[in-house]
């Protein structure tokens, strides 16, 4: 399933090298947060507010549907490490 992950741009080099690791999550839920294209505006605003930065990047990821939990319309979480080979910039 192709989804998107919005993150502060400063995190991109590390993500492209080691992947998206849910254990690095700073929220209540230990998971990587992913979204559909229709939720991109929300994701950018949420990431900007949560991480106190206006410099964010949205990455395209391809993950198996079995790895995902639907949180609300267009928003998913993943508790698996998403390897760099599954990420497109």
C-alpha positions in Angstrom: 0.0 0.0 0.0 1.4 3.4 -0.9 1.1 6.0 1.8 3.0 9.1 2.9 5.1 10.0 6.0 5.6 13.7 6.9 8.6 14.5 9.1 10.8 17.4 9.9 13.3 17.8 7.1 16.2 17.4 9.5 15.2 13.8 10.0 15.3 12.9 6.3 19.0 11.9 6.0 18.6 9.5 8.9 15.4 8.0 7.6 16.9 7.4 4.2 19.8 5.6 5.8 18.1 3.6 8.5 14.4 3.7 7.7 11.4 4.9 9.7 11.6 3.3 13.1 8.4 3.4 15.2 10.5 3.3 18.4 11.6 6.9 17.7 8.0 8.1 18.0 7.5 10.8 20.5 3.7 10.3 21.0 1.6 8.1 23.2 1.4 5.5 20.5 4.7 3.9 19.5 4.2 3.8 15.8 5.1 5.5 12.5 2.2 7.7 11.4 1.3 7.5 7.7 -1.3 9.2 5.6 -3.1 9.3 2.3 -2.7 12.2 -0.2 -6.0 13.6 0.9 -4.6 14.1 4.4 -1.3 15.8 3.4 -2.4 19.3 4.5 -3.4 17.9 7.9 -0.1 16.0 8.2 2.0 19.0 7.3 0.1 21.2 9.9 0.3 18.5 12.5 4.0 17.9 12.1 4.8 21.6 12.0 2.9 22.2 15.3 4.1 19.0 17.0 7.8 19.4 16.2 7.9 23.2 16.3 9.3 23.6 12.8 8.1 24.9 9.4 10.6 22.9 7.5 8.9 19.5 6.8 9.2 16.9 4.1 6.7 14.3 2.9 8.1 10.9 1.9 6.3 8.2 -0.1 6.4 4.7 1.5 5.2 1.4 0.2 4.2 -1.0 3.0 2.2 -4.2 3.2 -1.4 -3.6 4.3 -1.0 -6.2 7.1 1.5 -3.8 8.8 -1.0 -1.0 9.1 -3.7 0.0 11.6 -6.3 2.5 10.4 -6.7 5.3 13.0 -9.1 7.5 11.1 -10.0 8.3 7.5 -6.8 8.6 5.7 -4.5 8.2 8.7 -2.7 4.9 9.5 0.0 3.8 11.9 2.7 1.2 11.4 4.5 -0.6 14.2 7.1 -2.2 11.9 10.4 -0.6 10.9 9.9 0.7 7.4 13.3 0.0 5.7 14.9 2.6 3.4 14.2 0.4 0.3 10.4 1.0 0.9 10.9 4.8 0.9 10.9 7.2 -2.0 11.8 10.8 -1.5 
